Amino acid sequence: MYSKMVIERFQNPKNAGAMHGANAIGQVGGIAGSDLMKLYLKINDSGKIEIAKFKVFGCCVSIAAMDVACDLIVGKDIENALKVTNKDILKVLCDVPDHKMQCLVLAEEAIRAAIQDYYDRVEKETKKSLKKAR
């Protein structure tokens, strides 16, 4: 049985869908029957997350967890977004069966994967700019 919050977030996710113009994309899961999660972020020049959207191929808890994760990181700078954990997501969802906790862990991993992608893109652009300057 799922909490009212899990059901509400599953049935009415606010942050579902792909995002055009994302400058950070993290994908996790999809191995050995695991749910597949993709997180899209728009991070501004000062390192603040302006928009977060997601796509999930998985169960209702995965969808709810990613929707909550998006809400928790929007408006935060990168460093504070990295502090969001599966426990923070659980606090919002109120209750999740033990066998579904992996969904919350994957949502946390998606945040980290998207931010790592952002860092990788920034590094690549910096190297590209340095080559042009020579």
N, C-alpha and C positions, 0 to 999 in steps of 0.2 A: 504494500500500500504506500502511496506517495503522499507527501504533504500537500496542502492546498497551494503553497507557493510553487512547488515543482510543477504541479498541474497547470497553474496559471501561466508560468513562464513557458511551459511547453506549448500550450494552446495559443498564447498571444506573445510570442517573442518580439521585442521592440527592435532588436539589432540584427535580425536575420537578413541574409542576402549578401551578394558580392558587392564590392565597391570599386568603382572606376577611379583611378587616380591614387590608389593606395601606394604608399611608399614603404610599406612593411607588410610582408605576408608570411605567416607561420602555419605550417601544416604538421599535424601529429596524428599518431594512431594508424589504424588501417592494417595492422600486422596481426596475423593469427586470430581473426575475428574481432579485433578491437574496433571501436568506433573511429571514424575518420573525421577530424576537425580541421577547419581552415579558418584562420583569423586574419582579417584585413585591417590595417591601421593607417590613419593619416596623421603623421607627426609633423608639427610645425618646426620652423627653423630654430626655435628656442627649446626644442626637445619636449614639447607638451603634446599629449595625445588629444587630438581634436575630435576624431571620429573612429569608432570601432564597429566592425560588422563581422558576421561569421556565416559559415555554411557548415552543416553537420550531416554526415551520413551515419546515423546511429539512433540510439534510443531516446526516450523522452527526457531522461536525466541529463544526457549529454547536451541536448538542445537547451534545457533550462540552465545548465551550468555555464555554457558559453554565453548565453544571454546575460546572466548575472556578471560574468567575468568582464564583458564589454562595459557594463554600467560601472563596475568598480574601477576601471582604468581610465575611462574618458575624463579628461580634465586634469589628469595627473601628469607629472613629468616622468620621463623614462625610469629614473632611479626609484621613484615611489611606485610606479606600476610593477616593477620587478619584485617589490615586496608583497604583492598580492599573492596569497596562497590558497590552496584548496580549502583550508579551514575558514578563510574569509568568505569563500563562496558558500560553504556549508552553513555559515551563520545566516546568510540571506535566505537560503532554501529551507532552513529550519530542521529538516530531517531527510536523510537519504539512507536507504537500506545498505548494509555493509557491503553487499556484493556489487553495489553501484558506485562505491567511493572512487573507483578507478576513473569514472567519468569526470569527477572533479579534479583529479590529479592530471588528467589529459588537458583539461581547460587551463590549468596552471602552466602546463608545459607549452601550450599553444601561445600563451602570452610571452614566454621566454623565447620561443622559436621566432615569433614575429619581431621582437626587439632585436634578436641576433641578426635577423635578415636586414633590419634597418641599419645596424652597425656595419654589416658587410657592404651594403649599398653605399653608405657614406664613405667607407674606406676606398671602395672602387672609384667613386667619383673624385675623391681627393687625389688618388694616384693619377687619374686621367687628367685632372687639372694641372698637376705638377709636370706631366709629360708635355702638355701644350705650352706651358710657361718656359720650357727649355728651349 
